[in-house]
Amino acid sequence: MSLPDQIPLARPSLGEREEELVLEVLRSGRLSLGPMLERFEREFASWLGVADAVAVSSGTTGLHLGVRAQGWGPGDEVLTSPFSFIASANCLLYEGATPEFCDVDPVTLNLDPEMVEAAVGESTAGILPVDILGYPADMPRFQGIAAGRGLGLLEDSCEALGAVDSEGVKVGARGVTATFAFYANKQLATGEGGIVIPADNKAAEDMRSERNQGRAPNMGWVDHDRIGFNYRLTDIQAAIGIAQLERADQLLADRARVAGLYSERLGQSGAAPAGDGDSAGMVLPCSDRGSERRSWFIYAIQVPRGADRDAVVADLAQRGIQAKAYMPALHLLEPYKERFGYRAGQFPVAEDASSRLLALPFFPGMSEAQVERCCEALEEALQGSWV
Ligand SMILES: Cc1ncc(COP(=O)(O)O)c(C=O)c1O
């Protein structure tokens, strides 16, 4: 019996331009802290429309430097989302600050500003919203709350390159510290990598020093004026980043095209719009509201209540289709549950989404026929998945 063609969950779009620029680095002999790194930072800042951008080795290390820029530490509580990738909460623990989770909005699955406003207390030092699955967090509201209560603000935009917020501002361009990530499945992929948008020149200077073992730009290799880290992005990664950036708009449009194909096809088969709490059936990702524009990171539906998601994943795998459960409810993961005493039922919206979300194959080059095959297979897998 021949195996069906495999459709992977994600696949980076890499071409001749990436090869050309990587070759340029190899031939230059400048593998780290070279001109390609500076060029990537300059071109990224220009694409986003901001004054500066500090490239780092990953989204996680960028978040860590962002937390340090806020000055959050022991005794500081930071309000953040329990429906996220673990790094958005871990980065606070690295500095001894405490993540305080608030539930998410049932439509966007982003941190709910009402919950945040109600949770601000004496020990609250800041807010860390996450643009989850590429949907822009309500940054105008969070900026208002932060300004009114004297709180710091750090945006985790690792999944949201190219998204636009409710005021029409590109995510990362509000003057708030924001972090993007470039892991292989991201909208812009360098394999590993990230970039931080600093709030001002002083923050940029501190981050450049801290990513490079605490060296000011004019210092020698063994001179250090502070404690730093090795959070450097290599010039080869920067070269891939430049090539990806040159066609970022096209890559984002391709992702939106594939998402549109999925939503149209599954909507025709009766899937409900996001936030339809009454729906017992499949629920689609939310569509853009007002001026908000999602940047499509993954395409994830919510399986019908009562369906066995693991069985669906296994069934799809048999058919050559890679699917994955996304994202965890952070407060129920062992390191958080144990240390902070969280329990099931505390954040019902995040828990419900976390138990039902299923990411389907999703990448810029996906064809209509591949989307159709995934949708058909999903429907068949769901029929046999009731528990
Ligand atoms: C929301 C969010 N935050 C942080 C990160 C961490 O980025 P990295 O894997 O580049 O460290 C990710 C990565 O997937 C993410 O999705």
The ligand as an SDF file (V2000), in Angstrom:
LIG
                    3D

 16 16  0  0  0  0  0  0  0  0999 V2000
    3.6820   33.9260   21.8190 C   0  0  0  0  0  0  0  0  0  0  0  0
    5.1160   33.5200   21.7420 C   0  0  0  0  0  0  0  0  0  0  0  0
    6.0020   34.0760   22.5820 N   0  0  0  0  0  0  0  0  0  0  0  0
    7.3000   33.7530   22.5580 C   0  0  0  0  0  0  0  0  0  0  0  0
    7.7990   32.8230   21.6920 C   0  0  0  0  0  0  0  0  0  0  0  0
    9.2400   32.4540   21.7580 C   0  0  0  0  0  0  0  0  0  0  0  0
    9.9380   32.5940   20.5690 O   0  0  0  0  0  0  0  0  0  0  0  0
   11.2350   31.6680   20.2810 P   0  0  0  0  0  0  0  0  0  0  0  0
   10.7680   30.2900   20.0390 O   0  0  0  0  0  0  0  0  0  0  0  0
   11.8460   32.3120   19.0850 O   0  0  0  0  0  0  0  0  0  0  0  0
   12.1070   31.7780   21.4760 O   0  0  0  0  0  0  0  0  0  0  0  0
    6.9180   32.2030   20.7940 C   0  0  0  0  0  0  0  0  0  0  0  0
    7.4330   31.1830   19.8460 C   0  0  0  0  0  0  0  0  0  0  0  0
    6.7720   30.4000   19.2650 O   0  0  0  0  0  0  0  0  0  0  0  0
    5.5460   32.5490   20.8230 C   0  0  0  0  0  0  0  0  0  0  0  0
    4.6730   31.9270   20.0060 O   0  0  0  0  0  0  0  0  0  0  0  0
  1  2  1  0
  2  3  1  0
  2 15  2  0
  3  4  2  0
  4  5  1  0
  5  6  1  0
  5 12  2  0
  6  7  1  0
  7  8  1  0
  8  9  2  0
  8 10  1  0
  8 11  1  0
 12 13  1  0
 12 15  1  0
 13 14  2  0
 15 16  1  0
M  END
$$$$
